Amino acid sequence: MKYGIAIFPPKKIQDVANSYRKRYDPHYALIPPHITLKEPFEAEDNEIKEMVPYLKEIAKETQPFEIDINKVSSFTPITNTIYLKIEPDDTIMALNEKLYADHLPGEQEHSFVPHITIAQKLSDDEYSDVYGTLRMKGFDLKETVDRFQLLYQLDNGSWTVYETFVFGEG
């Protein structure tokens, strides 16, 4: 089965992200706005059961932290993906590193860029138009996050929560 680990930001940020995702993200119906901490990986049920205590320990060692979004950015020329850029901070970077430690399956294919995707799989013209418009728009979103989720993918491609891990709790 395919699993992933993500943070679902507070409602205010999700509402802003969804205002764009409705039109520009074909994955809109498959998963709410999120910050991917660990890319999707394959695992068996018994492997996941062994991972859960380790994930609880990571959450316990992590304090709630603030995410700060000031602008959009993109992954062009690799893909025509536009995202809300989360200012990197030590806590989220350390969290990502811990989730790729030896205890967990899956390799990190790209360097970690904290973000919330708002548009993807756009044609070149559509990308230029949307990115050009959004790049001029200022964002001032600051919210505290206090948990991450272990997710699994259903047969229809959508993602659902397997377990939630609250920061600072044992």
N, C-alpha and C positions, 0 to 999 in steps of 0.2 A: 504494500500500500504506500501511497505517496503522502509524506508529511512535510510540514514547514513550521517555522516559528516566526511570529510577528507581534507587533504592538498595534492595537487599535487605538487611535488617538481619541481624545474627548469629542463629544458631539459637535461642538462649535467648529472644530477643524474638519470633522467628517462632512459637515454640511457644506463648507466651502469647497472641499475636494469634490463632493458629489455634484455640485452645481456645474462643474466642468466634465466630470466623468460620465454623466448621463449622455452627453453628446459625443465625447471624444475617446471613450475607453470601452472597447468591446467586452472587457472583463467586468464591467459595472455590475452585472447581475450575479456574478460568480463569487465575489468576495467584497466586503465593505472596504473603504479606504484604510490603508494599513502601511506600516513601516516594516519591511521584511528584515528580520534579524538573521535568519538562516534560510537560504534558498531551499526549494523543495528537494527532498531526498527520499529514497526508498528505504523502508524498514518493515520488519515483521512485528507482529503483536508482542512477542516475548522481548524483542529488542526495545520496543517502546516502554514496556513495563519496567525494564532495567534503567531506562533513561530518566523516568519521572523523578526518582529521588535526587538525581544529579541536577535536574532542572529546578527542583524545589530549593536545593542548596544555593544555586546561582541566584535565584530570586531573593532568598533570605539575605544574601550578602550584598544585594543591590538596594540602594535607597531610592525612593521616588525622585524623579528629576524632571526638569522643565525642557520642553522642546520649543524651539524658537524658529519661526518661518518668516522670512523677509522677502523672498522672491521665488520666481520659478527658474528652472534650469532645464537642460536637456542632455540626452545621451547621444545626440548626433555627433559625428557621422555614423556611429555604430548602429543606432536605431533611431527612428523618429518618435522617441518617447519624451514627453514633457512631464515634469514633476515639480511638486512643491519641495523646495530645498530646505532640509532641516540642518541648521547650523550644527556641525559636529561638536560634540562635547565629550569629555573623558569618560563619562558614565556609559553613554550609548556605544562608544567605540570599544570599551572594555567588555561590555555585554556581548557584542558581536564576536569578539575574540574568544570569549569563554564558550560560546556556542559552537565554535569550530575546533574545540579541544579534542584530544584523543578519545574521550568517552563517547563521542557522538559521531554517527555516520555522516557522510557527505563532505565534499570538498568545496572550498570557497573558490569559485571560478573568476570572480572579479573583485577588485578592491571595494571595500564597503563604503557606499555613499548613502548616508541616511536620507531617505526621501519618501514622498507619497506620490505615486503615479497618478496623474490626472488626465493624460492623453497618451495613447499608443496605437501603433499600427496605422499611422496616418500616411496618406500619400505625400509626396514631396511638397506639392503646392499647398495642400491643406496644412501640413506641418509649418511651412514658412508663414502662412497667414495667422494661424493660431498662436504660434510661438512669438511672432512679431507683436501681436496685440497683448499677450499676457506678460511679455518681458517688460513692457512699459508700466504695467500695473504694480503698485506696491502692495505688499502683504505685511501685516503686523499681527501675527498669530503667536501667542505664547500660552502654553497650557502645560500642566503637570501630568505626567504619565506615571502610573503606579503598578503596572502589571504587564505581563506578556502572555501570549497564548500559544499552545501547541495545537496545530491545526492538522486536519487530514482532508484529503480530496475525495469527494464522492464520485460515483460513476458518471454523473452528468457534467463533471468538470468544476462544480462549485466546491467551496471550502467550508468546513464547519469546525467548531472548537472541540478539541479532544479534552483539553484541560487548561485551566487558567492558573497562573502563578503570580501571586501578589508580592511586590517588592517589600523587603523588610520583615516578612512573616516566615515563621518556621514550620 
